[in-house]
Amino acid sequence: MIPPHTYRRIYRASAWYDLIVTWAFATPLTLALIWPWLQALNTALGATAPAPELGAYGMLFGNFFGTVVVIWSLVRLRLDRADLGRYDAFGRLAFSAWMIHALAAGAGPVIWLFLVVEIAWAVAQFLPVRAPVAARSA
């Protein structure tokens, strides 16, 4: 079991990670700027086929993803509640499932980078937390 202050650092760090990694997905301009870099990284990691160009739908759904994750990150940082870390862990499991599905359908190796991190954050946010001292003595 981990102490509550350690769990707080974990769920806040995961929110900062999400904010840093996904802010560029939130607008068409920033996604268009980072997409070629992600395509190049995918190729450098050994992709057998290039990552696709972003069409109107890909851009739209990428922006939906980025916007929702940025807002969710800000909510977790602003409200600073441990229960939100547990909800986030469930969301990360769902994201991981979709990434595994994409990999099975032929998505490139860059997805593995995101998948490993998602699973690590999910595991960390599912760790059991020791009850605060005041709650144990009551």
MARRORO-771847 format. One record per residue (C-alpha): x, y, z; residue in one letter; residue number from 1. Coordinates in steps of 0.05 Angstrom, whole numbers. Layout:
N
{X: X	Y: Y	Z: Z	rest: A	nr: NUM}
...
END
This chain:
138
{X: 0	Y: 0	Z: 0	rest: M	nr: 1}
{X: 23	Y: 69	Z: -16	rest: I	nr: 2}
{X: 12	Y: 131	Z: 27	rest: P	nr: 3}
{X: -40	Y: 182	Z: 4	rest: P	nr: 4}
{X: 12	Y: 236	Z: -11	rest: H	nr: 5}
{X: 48	Y: 187	Z: -58	rest: T	nr: 6}
{X: -17	Y: 171	Z: -94	rest: Y	nr: 7}
{X: -30	Y: 246	Z: -101	rest: R	nr: 8}
{X: 37	Y: 255	Z: -135	rest: R	nr: 9}
{X: 20	Y: 197	Z: -182	rest: I	nr: 10}
{X: -48	Y: 221	Z: -205	rest: Y	nr: 11}
{X: -23	Y: 293	Z: -212	rest: R	nr: 12}
{X: 38	Y: 270	Z: -252	rest: A	nr: 13}
{X: -7	Y: 230	Z: -298	rest: S	nr: 14}
{X: -50	Y: 292	Z: -309	rest: A	nr: 15}
{X: 12	Y: 334	Z: -326	rest: W	nr: 16}
{X: 37	Y: 278	Z: -373	rest: Y	nr: 17}
{X: -30	Y: 279	Z: -409	rest: D	nr: 18}
{X: -30	Y: 354	Z: -415	rest: L	nr: 19}
{X: 41	Y: 356	Z: -443	rest: I	nr: 20}
{X: 31	Y: 298	Z: -492	rest: V	nr: 21}
{X: -38	Y: 316	Z: -518	rest: T	nr: 22}
{X: -43	Y: 392	Z: -521	rest: W	nr: 23}
{X: -18	Y: 391	Z: -592	rest: A	nr: 24}
{X: -75	Y: 345	Z: -614	rest: F	nr: 25}
{X: -127	Y: 396	Z: -591	rest: A	nr: 26}
{X: -126	Y: 444	Z: -650	rest: T	nr: 27}
{X: -122	Y: 432	Z: -725	rest: P	nr: 28}
{X: -61	Y: 476	Z: -731	rest: L	nr: 29}
{X: -20	Y: 442	Z: -677	rest: T	nr: 30}
{X: -41	Y: 372	Z: -698	rest: L	nr: 31}
{X: -20	Y: 388	Z: -770	rest: A	nr: 32}
{X: 48	Y: 411	Z: -743	rest: L	nr: 33}
{X: 62	Y: 349	Z: -702	rest: I	nr: 34}
{X: 32	Y: 296	Z: -749	rest: W	nr: 35}
{X: 93	Y: 294	Z: -796	rest: P	nr: 36}
{X: 138	Y: 284	Z: -735	rest: W	nr: 37}
{X: 95	Y: 226	Z: -711	rest: L	nr: 38}
{X: 97	Y: 196	Z: -781	rest: Q	nr: 39}
{X: 173	Y: 201	Z: -782	rest: A	nr: 40}
{X: 179	Y: 171	Z: -713	rest: L	nr: 41}
{X: 133	Y: 114	Z: -734	rest: N	nr: 42}
{X: 178	Y: 100	Z: -794	rest: T	nr: 43}
{X: 242	Y: 105	Z: -751	rest: A	nr: 44}
{X: 212	Y: 53	Z: -704	rest: L	nr: 45}
{X: 207	Y: 4	Z: -761	rest: G	nr: 46}
{X: 137	Y: 13	Z: -790	rest: A	nr: 47}
{X: 128	Y: -28	Z: -853	rest: T	nr: 48}
{X: 79	Y: 22	Z: -882	rest: A	nr: 49}
{X: 77	Y: 97	Z: -871	rest: P	nr: 50}
{X: 26	Y: 126	Z: -824	rest: A	nr: 51}
{X: -32	Y: 155	Z: -863	rest: P	nr: 52}
{X: -42	Y: 227	Z: -879	rest: E	nr: 53}
{X: -94	Y: 262	Z: -837	rest: L	nr: 54}
{X: -158	Y: 274	Z: -875	rest: G	nr: 55}
{X: -216	Y: 316	Z: -850	rest: A	nr: 56}
{X: -243	Y: 260	Z: -807	rest: Y	nr: 57}
{X: -176	Y: 241	Z: -778	rest: G	nr: 58}
{X: -162	Y: 313	Z: -760	rest: M	nr: 59}
{X: -231	Y: 321	Z: -729	rest: L	nr: 60}
{X: -226	Y: 259	Z: -685	rest: F	nr: 61}
{X: -154	Y: 276	Z: -667	rest: G	nr: 62}
{X: -178	Y: 345	Z: -645	rest: N	nr: 63}
{X: -236	Y: 314	Z: -606	rest: F	nr: 64}
{X: -186	Y: 269	Z: -570	rest: F	nr: 65}
{X: -138	Y: 325	Z: -555	rest: G	nr: 66}
{X: -191	Y: 372	Z: -530	rest: T	nr: 67}
{X: -224	Y: 322	Z: -484	rest: V	nr: 68}
{X: -158	Y: 298	Z: -455	rest: V	nr: 69}
{X: -132	Y: 369	Z: -443	rest: V	nr: 70}
{X: -197	Y: 388	Z: -408	rest: I	nr: 71}
{X: -196	Y: 323	Z: -367	rest: W	nr: 72}
{X: -124	Y: 337	Z: -347	rest: S	nr: 73}
{X: -141	Y: 407	Z: -325	rest: L	nr: 74}
{X: -201	Y: 382	Z: -285	rest: V	nr: 75}
{X: -157	Y: 331	Z: -248	rest: R	nr: 76}
{X: -104	Y: 384	Z: -233	rest: L	nr: 77}
{X: -155	Y: 436	Z: -211	rest: R	nr: 78}
{X: -199	Y: 392	Z: -168	rest: L	nr: 79}
{X: -140	Y: 351	Z: -142	rest: D	nr: 80}
{X: -183	Y: 292	Z: -119	rest: R	nr: 81}
{X: -157	Y: 221	Z: -111	rest: A	nr: 82}
{X: -221	Y: 190	Z: -137	rest: D	nr: 83}
{X: -209	Y: 223	Z: -204	rest: L	nr: 84}
{X: -144	Y: 184	Z: -208	rest: G	nr: 85}
{X: -184	Y: 119	Z: -204	rest: R	nr: 86}
{X: -231	Y: 142	Z: -259	rest: Y	nr: 87}
{X: -172	Y: 161	Z: -300	rest: D	nr: 88}
{X: -143	Y: 92	Z: -291	rest: A	nr: 89}
{X: -206	Y: 61	Z: -320	rest: F	nr: 90}
{X: -202	Y: 109	Z: -379	rest: G	nr: 91}
{X: -130	Y: 89	Z: -391	rest: R	nr: 92}
{X: -151	Y: 16	Z: -393	rest: L	nr: 93}
{X: -203	Y: 34	Z: -446	rest: A	nr: 94}
{X: -151	Y: 74	Z: -486	rest: F	nr: 95}
{X: -104	Y: 15	Z: -480	rest: S	nr: 96}
{X: -156	Y: -32	Z: -507	rest: A	nr: 97}
{X: -167	Y: 13	Z: -568	rest: W	nr: 98}
{X: -92	Y: 17	Z: -580	rest: M	nr: 99}
{X: -86	Y: -59	Z: -576	rest: I	nr: 100}
{X: -143	Y: -64	Z: -626	rest: H	nr: 101}
{X: -107	Y: -14	Z: -672	rest: A	nr: 102}
{X: -42	Y: -53	Z: -667	rest: L	nr: 103}
{X: -78	Y: -117	Z: -684	rest: A	nr: 104}
{X: -107	Y: -81	Z: -745	rest: A	nr: 105}
{X: -38	Y: -61	Z: -769	rest: G	nr: 106}
{X: -24	Y: 6	Z: -735	rest: A	nr: 107}
{X: 49	Y: 25	Z: -732	rest: G	nr: 108}
{X: 98	Y: 17	Z: -676	rest: P	nr: 109}
{X: 91	Y: 88	Z: -650	rest: V	nr: 110}
{X: 27	Y: 64	Z: -617	rest: I	nr: 111}
{X: 69	Y: 18	Z: -573	rest: W	nr: 112}
{X: 101	Y: 79	Z: -541	rest: L	nr: 113}
{X: 34	Y: 107	Z: -521	rest: F	nr: 114}
{X: 7	Y: 38	Z: -500	rest: L	nr: 115}
{X: 64	Y: 23	Z: -452	rest: V	nr: 116}
{X: 56	Y: 90	Z: -418	rest: V	nr: 117}
{X: -20	Y: 84	Z: -414	rest: E	nr: 118}
{X: -15	Y: 16	Z: -381	rest: I	nr: 119}
{X: 39	Y: 40	Z: -333	rest: A	nr: 120}
{X: -4	Y: 100	Z: -311	rest: W	nr: 121}
{X: -65	Y: 54	Z: -304	rest: A	nr: 122}
{X: -27	Y: 6	Z: -259	rest: V	nr: 123}
{X: 1	Y: 63	Z: -217	rest: A	nr: 124}
{X: -67	Y: 94	Z: -208	rest: Q	nr: 125}
{X: -98	Y: 27	Z: -187	rest: F	nr: 126}
{X: -47	Y: 17	Z: -131	rest: L	nr: 127}
{X: -80	Y: 9	Z: -63	rest: P	nr: 128}
{X: -75	Y: 71	Z: -20	rest: V	nr: 129}
{X: -65	Y: 67	Z: 55	rest: R	nr: 130}
{X: -119	Y: 101	Z: 95	rest: A	nr: 131}
{X: -98	Y: 168	Z: 126	rest: P	nr: 132}
{X: -75	Y: 164	Z: 198	rest: V	nr: 133}
{X: -137	Y: 201	Z: 224	rest: A	nr: 134}
{X: -183	Y: 151	Z: 189	rest: A	nr: 135}
{X: -146	Y: 91	Z: 218	rest: R	nr: 136}
{X: -149	Y: 116	Z: 290	rest: S	nr: 137}
{X: -224	Y: 130	Z: 287	rest: A	nr: 138}
END
